[in-house]
Amino acid sequence: MIGVRRFAQWGLWFGGGLVLLAAVLIGIDVLMRKFLARSIGGADELAGYSLAIGTTWGLGAALLDRAHIRIDSLYVLFPQKLRLALDLLALVLFTAFFALTLWHGFGVVAQSWTSESRSQSALETPTIIPQFFWIAGLVAFVGIAMVILVQSLWLAMAGDLHGMAQLISTRSAEEEVEDEIRDLKGRQDREGST
């Protein structure tokens, strides 16, 4: 699972870097329009590609960190076994949805490849290039989701309800506080050692 976490973290940094570059590019484009009456041209297109690619590459890390938002007003009132059953069902449905998206995405990418599609902009970007990185991010996410699903089923069969909850349940307020305290102590330790 450590290798999966490292891979997901790499994907998160890659996706975040793309979104950050898109923001910088849009900022430069806005400043050029304001002060030079010129435009980079295609900044919005590149930003759209960056957002799509960055999102797919960040999904795996969000799933591993249990950072996806859920509405849990009633959830916290349920017994642990029911919560875990609902968490498992949610993971199955979530994974199935993205697997279906991936399946149809392959069709889109294949069509772009065979028809040599290009964007309808001044850049005339071959659409296969951003679609390749987008579909690769989806493949990575579905793979990570499948690993988590198999691991959670393994923990369920072993009777490790706590481990299963740590893997797929929503993060409790206590866990959020513990993480904040751990991060704060880490920062204090680093500042103290300098």
N, C-alpha and C positions, 0 to 999 in steps of 0.2 A: 504494500500500500504506500510505502514511502516513495517508491519510484513514480507511482501515479500522482502523488501530491507534488512532487518536483516537476513533473511534466505539466500538470495543471497550473502550477505557479509560473512556469515559463510561458505558457499560453496566456496567462493573465497579464504578464509584463509585456508580451508581444502585442496583445490587443489594446492594452492601455497606452502603449507607446504609439500605436497607430492613431488612436483617438486624439492623443495629445498633439501629434504632428498635424492632424487635420485641423485642430483648433488653432495652432500656430499659423498654418497656411491661410485659414479664413481670416485671422487677425491681420496678417500681412496684406491680404487682398483688400480688406476694408480700408486699411491705412493708405494703400496705393490709390484706391478709388477716391478717397477723401482729399489727399494732398497732391497726387500726381495725375488725377483724372484718367488713370489706366487701371486695367485689371489683369490679374494673372491669367484668367480664363480657365474654366474647368475646376476651380477650387471647390465648388459645390458638388460636382461629380466625384472628385477624389475624396471629399469628406464623407459622402454617402457610402462609397466603397469601404472607407476606413471604419465607419460606424458598423456596417454589416459584418465585416471581418472581425473587428475587435469584439463585438458582442459574442459571436460564436466561440471565439477563443477564450473568452472570459467565463463562459457558462460553467465549464468544468470546475474551476476553482470556486465559483460561487456555490455549486452543489456540494463540493467537499467541505467547504466552510459553513455549510447550512445557512447561507446568506440570502437565499430566496425568500421573498416576503410571503407570509401566509397569514390569513386572518384566523386567529386562534382564541376567539372569545369563549366559545364553548369547549374547545379542545382541551384546555387546561383543567376542566371540570371532570373529564372522562377518566376512568381507571387506566393505568399504564398499559395494560395489554390491548385495550381498545385503541388507545392513542397510537401504539406501535403498529397495530393492524391498519389503521387509517394512514399512517406514515408510509407503510409498505405499499398500500394501494395507490397513494399519491405518487410514490416513486415509480411504480409500474406504469401508471397513466402518463406521467411526465416523460418517462423514457420512451414509451410507445408513441407519444405525440411527436417527439423530436426524431424518432426513427422513421416515422411516416414523412416528416418534413425532409429528412435526409434522402429517403427513397425518391420523392418527387424532385428534390434538388438535383439528384443525379441525372434525371431526365432533362432538366433545364440546362445543366452543364453539357450534357451530351449533344443537345440541340445546338447550343452555341458553338460547340466544337465542329460539328458537321457542317453547319451553315456559315462558319467563320464570321459570326456576328460581331458587329462593332457598335459602340455607343453612338447615339445620335447627337453628338456634341462636337465642338471644335477639336477636342482631343481625339475623337474617333478611336477610343480605347477598345482593343479586342476584349470582348466581354469575358472570354475564357480566363483571362488573367485574374481579375478580382473574384470571379466565380470559383476558380480553383482554390484560392486561399479561404474563401467562405465555406466551400464544401469540406475542405480539410479540417476546418474548425468544427464543423458539425460532426464529422467522423470522430474527431478527438472527443467531443462532448458525449456522443452516444456511447463510445467505448468506455469512458470514465463512468458514465451512468450505469452501464452494464456491470462494471467491476463493483461498484457500490451495491447494486442490486444483489449480485451473487454473494458478496460479503455479508450483507444484511440477512439474507436467507440462511447463510452458514451460521451466523450468530444466533438466529432464531431457532434453528435446529439444535444448536448446542445449549440453548436455554440461557444465553447471555443477554438478558433484556437490557441491562445497563449499557453494555457495549453496543447493542443495536440502537438504543436511544442516542448514544453519543455519535453514531454514524448517520442516522437519518431523521431524527426528531428535530423539531424546532428548538432553537437555542432558548434556554430559560433566561429569565432576568438575572439569576444568580451566575450563570455562565458568562453572561455579558459583563457583569461586574468583575468577576474573577479575571477575565481577559484584560479588562481595562487596568486593573491593579497590577497584573503581571507586566503589561506594557509600560506602565508608569515606573515600576521597580526597575525594569530593564533600562529605561531611559536614565533614571537616576544613577544606576550602576555605571553606565557608559559615561555620563557626565562626571561622576566621581573619580573615574579612572583617568580622566584627561587632565 
